[in-house]
Amino acid sequence: MAEASRIRQLLKAWLDYIHIENLSNAKVEADESEHPNIWDSLVNLVGDKLLIDESLFKSIKQNFKNSKNKVQTELPSIAVAFPQIFEIESNRRQFRPLFTINVSPIFEGNYRTGGWDLTQYEFQPVIPNLMQWYGLEEEAAESLVTREGLKVFLETTFNRPFKTLQDFMGLIELPPSPVRSKLLPYLLDFEYAPFNYNLKKDFQKISEQNYFSWAKPGHPAYEYLFGQPKEPQHEVLFLGGFPNSLPDDYQAIALKHSHSNPATAVIGPPGNGKTTLLLHKIAQQVVHRAVELASTGKDRSNLTVVTSTNKFAVKNVEKILASNLNSERFYLSGGSRDLVESQVLPSLQAALDWLAKETFNYDEWESAKQQLLAGVQQIEFHKKQDEDELQQKRVDEQLLEELCQEIRWFESAIKTSVIQRSSLESSRDYSRFPLEAYQQIGQHLDSARRSLSAKGYREPSSRNVNWVAQILQRIRRLWQSITKTSPRHVLKRLHKQIEMPVLATLATPFPFEMPLTTESLITAQENVNQLLAEASSWQQQQNSLDNTQQQLDLLEEQLTNLINRRGEVCDLNEKMSF
């Protein structure tokens, strides 16, 4: 269902596009049958309003009713144009509208005696007629003001200020004879447009299907609607190009296609490069002929016929040829029988006369041949060099991908190292910790504590002391006083032993306080042991931090080298691209 919906949307878009093409058709042949396509009477323009005789309105409206009741028939596409400009060809009037205004919607409604305001309906410029009758250049067609309404389009295109559309029709300059013209509006129908007739019928027939069993890749109908041109399997080298500009990518594709295919179709809006493409194709054929003649001695014709539905396109080609080529015998201008007799035949005769009196200069030919072949060899050399560079480019692209992966790994490793470094740097700074002093203090604190423990010193509890214990305690104190092993003596000796190390700590962020009691001695020893352990751990972290910084510096250096290498590879690939 989704595929069917997509097909119907595509078909509708194509039919809408064909409808617009029909509105922009350059020539409309009057048909006087029972189903006319031109109504040049009973139609008037008053101010900005279109007035249609009621009888004509009902007749056209009946066609709409009949079309709705018939199967496989679309509604007529009725437009209005003014003024009437036509030529006589094959005893029929060929109307050449400058623009068309789509008024089909009015025939689905009721008749209006007051008419219809034409500024409210869609319009389309008819570019070929504007180019032919009013000298509009092909490039200028791109800059037509078509999105600000009909009046702005007419004022900017024809440079004629006016109040109403009726005033405009009286101010416009009409083409000279043999063109015929009338300052009146007319209606026209576009159903018959010959250039897209079969295509339109195909799309209409497909749209009438209920199921699209063929909607699968590979089926001709599917490829007809959705197929894409296949990419060339091999690069094609063409030796010719017009000197005024290099072909762009799209022109190069078309030139390569024409090198190995009998027909190449290109499409594009004005100013898109079609004329330049044609000049490149002419140059390509001339150079190919010259190379084959110089290489094999065989000659071939490279006659090229340039034709167009309007003379401006051909004149543009001739103008560029004349400005870039000095020879008057490179091309012939023609078109009508009069021009053939007045220009083509005299030019041919002049060329024959020139050939009859000129002698072939073999020395000049040999010199030109060698220069040409040398140029071909140089191009072949550059082609081989380009192939080698493309091979190297593929190798470099693989290397570039590997370098990018390594760069991503190093960036991740650097990020991890930075995080680790930040966590290490957040701890307390022990860079000014007096390690040697605290080690000495720790040793003396440990010795003093062991001395107190060896004596079994313990303060008795006042509530549990009997007279025997009191006697023993007094004897012990007497003995400690004699032997100088009492806590007071131990602390006094400790103070004297650690006096110098303690002084060494006072000017640091880690000053040591002298213990004054046995209990403070124990606490001091525990604090010193803790500080020594933290200082040792901090030093280990600093060693690890130094290693991390070294690794970080190494990683950053390697990353810089990789980035520089990647830049060199990218620069080399860019040079190869040019």
C-alpha positions in Angstrom: 0.0 0.0 0.0 2.8 2.4 0.8 4.5 1.6 -2.6 1.2 2.2 -4.4 0.7 5.5 -2.6 4.2 6.6 -3.6 3.6 5.7 -7.2 0.3 7.6 -7.3 2.0 10.7 -5.8 4.8 10.5 -8.3 2.4 10.2 -11.2 0.4 13.1 -10.0 3.5 15.2 -9.7 4.4 14.3 -13.3 1.0 15.2 -14.6 1.0 18.5 -12.7 4.4 19.2 -14.3 3.1 18.4 -17.8 0.2 20.7 -17.1 2.6 23.5 -16.4 4.6 22.7 -19.5 1.4 22.9 -21.5 0.6 26.3 -20.1 4.1 27.3 -21.1 3.8 25.9 -24.6 5.3 28.2 -27.2 2.9 27.6 -30.1 -0.8 26.8 -30.2 -2.3 25.9 -33.5 -5.9 27.0 -34.0 -8.3 24.1 -34.6 -11.7 24.9 -36.1 -13.2 21.5 -35.5 -16.2 20.9 -33.3 -13.8 20.8 -30.4 -11.9 24.1 -30.7 -8.8 24.9 -28.6 -8.8 28.7 -29.4 -11.6 31.1 -28.5 -10.6 34.5 -29.8 -14.1 36.1 -29.8 -16.7 36.8 -27.2 -13.8 37.4 -24.7 -12.9 40.9 -23.4 -10.7 42.5 -20.8 -12.0 45.4 -18.7 -9.6 46.8 -16.1 -8.2 43.7 -14.4 -11.3 41.5 -15.1 -11.9 38.9 -17.7 -15.4 39.1 -19.3 -16.7 36.1 -21.2 -20.0 36.0 -23.1 -22.5 33.8 -21.3 -23.0 31.5 -24.3 -19.3 30.8 -24.6 -19.0 30.3 -20.8 -21.8 27.7 -20.9 -20.3 25.9 -23.9 -16.9 25.5 -22.2 -18.5 24.6 -18.9 -20.4 21.8 -20.6 -17.1 20.4 -21.7 -16.1 20.2 -18.0 -19.4 18.4 -17.2 -18.9 15.9 -20.0 -15.3 15.3 -19.0 -16.3 14.5 -15.4 -18.9 11.9 -16.6 -16.4 10.2 -18.9 -13.8 7.7 -17.8 -10.1 8.1 -18.6 -10.6 11.8 -19.6 -9.1 14.8 -17.7 -10.7 18.2 -17.4 -9.8 20.7 -20.1 -7.0 23.1 -19.2 -8.3 26.5 -20.1 -6.0 29.6 -19.9 -6.3 33.2 -21.0 -3.6 35.1 -22.9 -3.3 38.7 -24.3 -2.8 40.3 -26.7 -3.4 38.0 -29.6 -0.1 37.3 -31.4 0.0 34.7 -34.1 1.7 33.6 -37.3 0.3 31.9 -40.4 1.8 28.4 -41.0 0.3 25.8 -43.3 -2.8 28.0 -43.7 -3.5 27.9 -40.0 -3.0 30.5 -37.3 -0.2 29.6 -34.9 -0.9 31.6 -31.7 2.3 32.5 -29.7 1.2 33.6 -26.2 3.7 35.6 -24.1 2.2 34.3 -20.9 -0.8 32.2 -19.9 -3.2 32.6 -16.9 -4.8 29.4 -15.8 -8.6 30.1 -15.5 -9.8 26.5 -15.5 -11.3 26.9 -12.0 -13.9 29.5 -13.2 -15.6 26.9 -15.3 -16.3 24.7 -12.2 -18.3 27.6 -10.7 -21.2 29.7 -11.8 -21.2 32.4 -14.4 -20.4 36.0 -13.3 -21.7 38.9 -15.2 -19.1 41.1 -13.5 -16.2 38.9 -14.7 -13.2 37.4 -13.0 -10.2 39.3 -11.6 -7.2 37.8 -13.5 -4.7 38.9 -10.8 -6.1 36.2 -8.6 -5.1 33.2 -10.8 -1.8 31.4 -11.5 0.2 32.5 -14.5 3.2 31.1 -16.4 5.6 33.0 -18.7 6.2 31.5 -22.2 9.9 31.9 -22.4 10.5 30.9 -26.0 8.1 33.6 -27.3 9.5 36.2 -25.0 12.9 35.4 -26.3 11.9 35.5 -29.9 9.6 38.6 -30.0 11.2 40.8 -27.3 14.9 39.8 -27.3 14.9 38.2 -23.9 18.3 36.5 -23.4 18.4 32.9 -22.2 20.3 33.9 -19.0 17.8 36.7 -18.3 15.0 34.2 -18.2 16.2 33.0 -14.8 15.7 36.4 -13.3 12.1 37.0 -14.3 10.0 38.2 -11.4 7.3 35.5 -11.2 6.6 35.3 -7.5 5.1 38.8 -6.8 2.0 38.5 -8.9 1.0 39.1 -12.5 1.2 42.9 -12.6 4.8 43.0 -11.1 5.8 40.4 -13.6 4.5 42.4 -16.6 5.9 45.7 -15.4 9.4 44.3 -14.7 9.5 42.2 -17.9 8.2 44.7 -20.4 9.3 47.9 -18.5 5.9 49.4 -18.9 4.1 50.9 -15.8 0.3 50.6 -16.0 -2.8 50.7 -13.7 -4.8 47.8 -15.1 -4.2 44.8 -17.3 -6.3 46.5 -20.0 -4.0 49.5 -19.9 -1.0 47.2 -20.3 -2.4 45.6 -23.4 -2.6 49.0 -25.0 0.9 50.0 -24.0 2.8 46.8 -25.1 4.9 46.9 -28.2 3.7 44.4 -30.8 6.1 42.3 -32.9 6.5 43.5 -36.5 5.2 41.9 -39.7 4.8 39.1 -40.7 3.5 38.5 -37.2 -0.2 39.3 -36.9 -1.7 40.7 -33.7 -4.8 42.1 -32.1 -5.2 44.0 -28.9 -7.7 41.5 -27.5 -7.6 38.6 -25.0 -8.3 35.0 -26.0 -8.9 31.6 -24.4 -6.8 28.5 -25.3 -6.9 24.8 -24.4 -3.7 22.7 -24.0 -4.9 19.2 -24.1 -3.2 18.2 -27.3 0.4 19.4 -26.6 2.4 17.1 -28.9 5.8 16.9 -27.3 4.5 15.3 -24.1 1.4 13.6 -25.5 2.5 10.0 -25.3 4.2 10.5 -21.9 1.0 12.0 -20.5 -1.1 9.1 -21.9 1.3 6.6 -20.3 1.0 8.3 -16.9 -2.8 8.5 -17.2 -3.0 4.8 -18.1 -0.8 3.7 -15.2 -2.8 5.9 -12.8 -6.0 4.0 -13.8 -4.6 0.7 -12.5 -5.9 -0.5 -9.2 -2.9 -2.6 -8.4 0.8 -2.3 -9.2 2.0 -5.9 -9.4 5.0 -4.7 -11.4 6.2 -2.3 -8.6 9.5 -4.1 -8.0 13.1 -3.2 -8.9 14.1 -4.5 -12.3 10.7 -4.5 -13.9 10.7 -2.2 -17.0 7.7 -0.2 -15.7 9.3 0.3 -12.3 12.6 1.4 -13.8 10.7 3.7 -16.1 9.3 5.6 -13.1 12.1 5.1 -10.4 15.2 4.0 -12.2 18.4 6.0 -11.8 21.1 6.4 -14.4 23.9 3.9 -13.7 27.3 5.3 -12.8 30.0 4.7 -15.4 32.0 1.6 -14.7 35.3 3.1 -16.0 36.7 6.6 -16.1 36.6 8.1 -19.6 39.3 10.5 -20.7 38.4 13.0 -23.3 41.1 15.1 -24.9 39.1 18.1 -26.1 37.6 21.1 -24.3 36.5 24.6 -25.3 39.1 27.2 -24.2 36.8 29.7 -22.6 36.0 27.6 -19.5 36.5 24.2 -17.9 33.6 21.8 -17.9 31.9 21.4 -14.6 31.2 18.0 -13.0 27.8 17.6 -14.7 29.1 18.7 -18.1 32.0 16.2 -17.7 29.5 13.4 -17.0 27.6 14.2 -20.2 30.7 14.4 -22.3 31.9 11.1 -21.0 28.5 9.6 -21.7 28.6 10.9 -25.3 32.0 9.4 -25.8 30.6 5.8 -25.8 26.9 6.3 -26.5 25.2 7.2 -29.8 22.8 9.7 -28.1 23.1 11.8 -25.0 20.1 13.9 -23.6 20.7 16.8 -21.2 18.1 19.0 -19.6 18.4 22.1 -17.6 17.0 25.6 -17.1 18.4 28.7 -18.8 21.9 29.5 -17.8 22.6 26.0 -16.7 25.5 25.4 -19.1 23.9 23.6 -22.1 25.5 26.0 -24.6 28.9 25.6 -23.0 28.4 21.8 -23.0 27.7 21.9 -26.8 30.9 23.9 -27.4 32.9 21.4 -25.3 31.4 18.6 -27.4 32.5 20.3 -30.6 36.0 20.8 -29.3 36.1 17.2 -28.2 35.2 16.0 -31.7 37.8 18.3 -33.4 40.6 17.2 -31.1 39.7 13.5 -31.4 39.8 13.8 -35.2 43.1 15.5 -35.1 44.7 12.9 -32.7 43.4 10.0 -34.8 44.7 11.7 -38.0 48.1 12.3 -36.4 48.4 8.9 -34.9 47.0 6.6 -37.7 46.8 8.8 -40.8 43.1 8.1 -41.0 40.7 11.0 -41.3 37.0 11.2 -40.5 34.3 13.9 -40.6 33.4 15.8 -37.5 30.5 17.7 -39.0 28.3 19.1 -36.3 24.8 20.6 -36.9 23.6 23.0 -34.2 19.9 23.7 -34.3 17.3 25.1 -31.9 13.6 26.1 -31.7 14.7 29.7 -31.4 17.5 31.5 -33.2 18.9 33.0 -30.0 20.5 29.8 -28.8 22.2 29.2 -32.2 23.3 32.8 -32.4 24.8 32.5 -28.9 26.9 29.5 -30.1 28.1 31.4 -33.1 28.9 34.4 -31.0 31.2 32.4 -28.7 32.8 30.6 -31.6 33.6 33.9 -33.3 35.1 35.4 -30.2 37.4 32.4 -29.6 38.3 31.3 -33.2 40.0 33.4 -35.8 39.2 31.1 -38.8 36.2 32.1 -40.9 35.9 28.6 -42.3 35.3 26.8 -39.0 31.5 27.0 -39.2 28.6 28.1 -41.4 25.6 30.1 -40.4 22.2 29.1 -41.9 18.7 28.4 -41.0 16.4 29.7 -43.7 16.6 29.3 -47.5 17.5 33.0 -47.8 20.4 32.6 -45.4 21.6 29.5 -47.2 21.7 31.4 -50.4 23.1 34.6 -49.0 25.6 33.2 -46.5 26.2 29.5 -46.5 26.9 29.0 -50.3 29.2 32.1 -50.5 31.1 30.8 -47.5 31.5 27.4 -49.0 32.6 28.8 -52.3 35.2 31.0 -50.5 36.5 27.9 -48.7 36.8 26.0 -52.0 38.6 28.9 -53.6 41.0 29.1 -50.7 41.7 25.4 -50.9 42.3 25.6 -54.6 45.0 28.2 -54.4 46.7 27.1 -51.1 49.4 24.5 -51.1 49.8 21.9 -48.3 52.8 22.7 -46.0 54.2 19.4 -44.9 56.7 20.9 -42.6 54.1 22.9 -40.7 51.9 19.8 -40.6 54.7 17.6 -39.2 55.5 20.2 -36.6 51.8 20.5 -35.5 51.5 16.7 -35.5 54.5 16.3 -33.2 53.2 19.0 -30.8 49.8 17.4 -30.8 51.2 13.9 -30.1 53.5 15.3 -27.4 50.5 16.8 -25.8 48.7 13.5 -25.9 51.6 11.7 -24.4 51.8 14.3 -21.6 48.1 13.8 -20.9 48.6 10.0 -20.8 51.5 10.5 -18.4 49.3 12.6 -16.2 46.6 10.0 -16.4 49.0 7.3 -15.3 50.3 9.6 -12.6 46.7 10.2 -11.5 46.1 6.5 -11.3 49.1 6.0 -9.1 48.0 8.9 -7.0 44.6 7.4 -6.6 46.1 4.2 -5.5 48.3 6.1 -3.0 45.2 8.0 -2.0 43.4 4.8 -1.1 46.4 3.7 0.9 46.5 7.1 2.7 42.8 6.9 3.4 43.3 3.6 5.1 46.2 5.1 7.0 44.1 8.1 7.9 41.4 5.9 9.4 44.1 4.1 11.5 45.6 7.4 12.6 42.1 8.7 13.6 41.5 5.6 15.7 44.9 6.0 17.4 44.2 9.7 18.0 40.9 8.8 19.6 42.7 6.2 21.8 45.4 8.7 22.9 42.8 11.3 23.6 40.9 8.9 25.9 44.2 7.8 27.6 45.1 11.5 28.2 41.7 12.2 29.7 42.1 9.2 32.1 45.6 10.4 33.1 44.3 13.9 33.7 41.6 12.6 36.0 44.1 10.5 37.9 46.4 13.4 38.3 43.6 15.6 39.6 42.6 13.0 42.2 46.2 12.8 43.4 46.7 16.5 43.6 43.6 16.9 45.8 45.3 15.2 48.9 47.1 17.1 51.7 50.5 18.5 50.8 53.4 16.9 52.6 56.1 18.6 50.5 57.4 20.5 53.6 56.9 17.7 56.1 60.1 17.4 58.4 60.5 13.7 57.8 63.9 13.2 59.5 62.8 15.2 62.6 59.6 13.2 63.0 61.5 10.0 62.5 63.8 10.9 65.4 60.9 12.1 67.5 59.1 8.8 66.8 62.0 6.7 67.9 62.4 8.6 71.2 58.6 8.5 71.8 58.6 4.7 71.2 61.6 4.2 73.6 60.0 6.3 76.3 56.7 4.4 76.0 58.5 1.0 76.2 60.4 2.3 79.2 57.2 3.1 81.0 55.6 -0.2 80.0 58.7 -2.2 81.2 58.3 -0.7 84.7 54.7 -1.7 84.8 53.7 1.7 85.8 50.0 2.2 86.5 48.3 4.8 88.7 46.4 3.0 91.4 42.7 3.6 91.9 42.1 5.6 95.2 39.0 3.5 96.1 40.7 0.1 95.8 44.0 0.7 97.5 44.6 -1.2 100.8 47.4 -0.5 103.2 49.8 -3.2 101.7 49.4 -1.8 98.3 50.0 1.7 99.5 53.2 0.5 101.1 54.4 -1.2 98.0 53.5 1.9 95.9 55.5 4.1 98.1 58.5 1.7 97.9 58.2 1.7 94.1 58.1 5.4 93.9 61.1 5.7 96.2 63.0 3.2 94.0 62.0 5.0 90.8 63.2 8.3 92.3 66.5 6.8 93.2 66.9 5.1 89.7 65.3 8.1 87.8 62.8 5.8 86.1 59.6 7.5 87.2 57.2 8.9 84.5 58.4 12.4 85.5 62.0 11.4 84.9 61.1 9.6 81.6 59.3 12.6 80.3 62.1 14.9 81.4 64.6 12.8 79.5 62.3 12.7 76.5 62.0 16.4 76.4 65.7 16.8 76.4 66.2 14.1 73.7 63.7 15.5 71.3 64.3 19.2 71.9 66.3 19.7 68.7 64.0 17.6 66.4 61.0 19.5 67.8 62.6 22.8 67.1 63.0 21.6 63.5 59.3 21.1 63.2 58.2 24.5 64.5 58.8 26.4 61.3 56.8 23.9 59.2 53.1 23.3 58.7 53.6 20.2 61.0 54.7 21.6 64.4 55.1 19.0 67.2 53.8 19.6 70.7 55.7 18.2 73.7 53.8 15.5 75.7 53.4 16.6 79.3 51.7 13.4 80.7 51.9 9.7 80.1 48.5 9.8 78.4 49.7 12.7 76.1 52.9 10.7 75.4 50.8 7.8 74.1 48.6 10.1 72.0 51.7 11.9 70.6 53.2 8.6 69.6 50.1 7.6 67.7 49.9 11.0 65.9 53.6 10.8 64.9 53.1 7.3 63.5 50.0 8.4 61.6 51.9 11.5 60.1 54.8 9.3 59.2 52.5 6.9 57.4 50.6 9.7 55.6 53.9 11.3 54.5 55.2 8.0 53.2 51.9 7.5 51.3 52.0 11.0 49.9 55.5 10.5 48.7 54.5 7.3 46.9 51.6 9.3 45.3 54.0 12.0 44.3 56.2 9.3 42.6 53.1 8.0 40.9 52.1 11.5 39.9 55.5 12.1 38.4 55.1 8.9 36.4 51.6 9.9 35.4 52.9 13.3 34.3 55.7 11.7 32.3 53.1 9.3 30.7 50.8 12.3 30.0 53.7 14.3 28.4 54.6 11.2 26.3 50.9 10.7 25.3 50.5 14.4 24.3 53.7 14.3 22.3 52.6 11.1 20.5 49.1 12.7 20.0 50.7 15.8 18.5 52.8 13.7 16.1 49.7 11.7 15.1 47.7 14.9 14.4 50.6 16.4 12.4 50.8 13.1 10.4 47.0 13.1 9.8 47.3 16.7 8.6 50.1 15.7 6.1 47.9 12.8 4.8 44.9 15.1 4.4 46.9 17.8 2.6 48.3 15.1 0.3 44.8 13.8 -0.5 43.6 17.3 -1.2 46.4 17.9 -3.6 45.5 14.6 -5.3 41.9 15.7 -5.6 43.0 18.9 -7.5 
